[in-house]
Amino acid sequence: MRTQVAIIGAGPAGLLLGALLTKAGIDNVIVERSSAEHVMGRIRAGVLEQGTVDLLDAVGCGTRLHREGLVHEGIDIAFGGAIHRMDLKHHSGGKTVTVYGQTEVTHDLMDLRAATGAVSIYEAADVKLADIGESPHVTFTAGGKSQRLDCTFVAGCDGYHGVSRASIPPGALQLYERAYAFGWLGLLADVPPANSELIYAYHPRGFALCSMRSPTRSRYYIQADAADKAETWSDDDFWDELRRRLPADTADRVVTGPSLEKSMAQLRSFVVEPMRFGRLFLCGDAAHIVPPTGAKGLNLAASDVHYLFEALREYFDSHSEAALDAYSARALARVWKAERFSWWMTSTLHRFPEHGAFGERLQLAELDYLTRSDAAASVLAENYVGLPY
């Protein structure tokens, strides 16, 4: 087989890139190691920046999003027993975010790809990238047969543990990483949300987040020790701990129910530079990880895709490699700003026992300043709704 762009990974980044390329008439093939059902079953975040929504609209995937997605004009921050609303729309010049689950984004993009007839190969085993410096090709086993896919470029959209970044020679990348000593214990339940907008709660017992997937499905998180396991927490224990960390009137509005899914997510920050080696380009989690506090993971993947698609289109339209050469620097400039914002949100809202009483008072001072200063609120809003591409 031969194609112009081989895309490794059928998550939202790979599917979105494939949709943009297909619409532009650029041939592409997606190679995914998991089954389509497994890809669809991944539970992930769902706060979309306007830029991400615009990209989904551009490929024709916005109909269900606009019908079912929840447009949020603000977020609430809880501390000291009170709720403080941050008006994102007012402080960002009219921008909003849309709550729409990553699973739904994946579903829409998979349906679109099937409708266009573009090729996706699922359950591809033993995927290997070769000659990525000059004349790349991908080998894998599918349907019990060894196959080879020759291409002009490879887009590595296969996540942190994927084969793409691992195919780059040792020493060619600079790694930057920070691991946190805690994670998020998350619970998904078919219960109405406690609030119409997301609540980020700072509490001496630890951080909590009240979010939702729809008016009837809620997603809640609590800060937990990194060594904790989701299976050691009963539903009742989770609900009790969540309510302890919320203001009393908010806790009273929490409707409990059996969990559909419980999971533990470790928090870490990770960036590699550059995001290119030869004719392999890294996108999304293959190149960077952010703590989920700032809701940037999926949105950063989308901006990577935007930059890479523009560069590939320029190459196939005019044979210019200028935009390809600039891809890594353009993407990383936005990545590092999102890393900074996610670090700030995490540092401000989570409990760090090692910082002691002095550190806790600094956090409270930061939160008090944030909720009283228009300038501080504008910085939060500008970053939360998404910096321009």
Secondary structure as GFF3:
##gff-version 3
##sequence-region A 1 389
A	DSSP	beta_strand	2	8	.	.	.	ID=ss1
A	DSSP	alpha_helix	12	23	.	.	.	ID=ss2
A	DSSP	beta_strand	28	31	.	.	.	ID=ss3
A	DSSP	alpha_helix	36	40	.	.	.	ID=ss4
A	DSSP	beta_strand	47	48	.	.	.	ID=ss5
A	DSSP	alpha_helix	50	58	.	.	.	ID=ss6
A	DSSP	alpha_helix	63	68	.	.	.	ID=ss7
A	DSSP	beta_strand	70	72	.	.	.	ID=ss8
A	DSSP	beta_strand	74	79	.	.	.	ID=ss9
A	DSSP	beta_strand	82	87	.	.	.	ID=ss10
A	DSSP	alpha_helix	88	91	.	.	.	ID=ss11
A	DSSP	beta_strand	97	99	.	.	.	ID=ss12
A	DSSP	alpha_helix	102	116	.	.	.	ID=ss13
A	DSSP	beta_strand	119	121	.	.	.	ID=ss14
A	DSSP	beta_strand	125	130	.	.	.	ID=ss15
A	DSSP	beta_strand	137	142	.	.	.	ID=ss16
A	DSSP	beta_strand	145	156	.	.	.	ID=ss17
A	DSSP	alpha_helix	163	166	.	.	.	ID=ss18
A	DSSP	beta_strand	174	189	.	.	.	ID=ss19
A	DSSP	beta_strand	199	201	.	.	.	ID=ss20
A	DSSP	beta_strand	208	214	.	.	.	ID=ss21
A	DSSP	beta_strand	217	225	.	.	.	ID=ss22
A	DSSP	three_ten_helix	230	232	.	.	.	ID=ss23
A	DSSP	alpha_helix	235	244	.	.	.	ID=ss24
A	DSSP	alpha_helix	248	253	.	.	.	ID=ss25
A	DSSP	beta_strand	259	273	.	.	.	ID=ss26
A	DSSP	beta_strand	276	277	.	.	.	ID=ss27
A	DSSP	beta_strand	280	282	.	.	.	ID=ss28
A	DSSP	three_ten_helix	284	286	.	.	.	ID=ss29
A	DSSP	beta_strand	288	289	.	.	.	ID=ss30
A	DSSP	three_ten_helix	292	294	.	.	.	ID=ss31
A	DSSP	alpha_helix	297	318	.	.	.	ID=ss32
A	DSSP	alpha_helix	322	349	.	.	.	ID=ss33
A	DSSP	three_ten_helix	353	355	.	.	.	ID=ss34
A	DSSP	alpha_helix	356	372	.	.	.	ID=ss35
A	DSSP	alpha_helix	374	385	.	.	.	ID=ss36
###
